């Protein structure tokens, strides 16, 4: 099950920003690993999209990325984009790979990585006002490169977490964030119900409108 760092929630507003940046790697729960972030900045666009800048500390260096939730969510389904912030995002990918101890050698994070997403707890309409829990999916034609992870967001406490669903997804997570392993540019089929592009040519669910033809 995904976890959320409730122990830090009530103290965070009392600390100066420099001391709020958490260690990237949280306590492990058995075989699974959680990753902590501090919400440095958040914004909501006029179209209803949410954006969060997340930072953490890894070996006394800053790591992080930008998180974007477009306003195209429907019925608790949508997409989440991880956007690179340059060097600190490249370091995050290296930190992730080092923690997972894979045999891969990533160097840079892709500029934008899109995960399909499902709200498990919370309400997107009130995302900035209460904690939310989501399950993220990275689809690939090769099942060995498909990944799943939990995202916990608590904007009022300025806390975010990425939580492993399975240790079998570790290499797939590194590949998902690496530019050389991103899905190739190709024209994807569109959903017959809403007309939005599907995640892959073998997709059986639209994460823009929620249509399902499994």
Secondary structure, 3 states (H helix, E strand, C coil): CCCCCHHHHCCHHHCCHHHHCCECECCCECCECEEEEEEEEEEECCCCCEEEEEEEEECCEEEEEEEEECCCCECCEEEEEEECCCHHHHHHHHHHHHHHCCCCCCCCECCEEEEEEEEEECCHHHCCCCCEEEEEEECCCCHHHCEEEEEEEEHHHCEEEEEECCHHHHHHHHHHHEHHHCCCCCCCCECCCCCCECCCCCCCECCCCCCECC
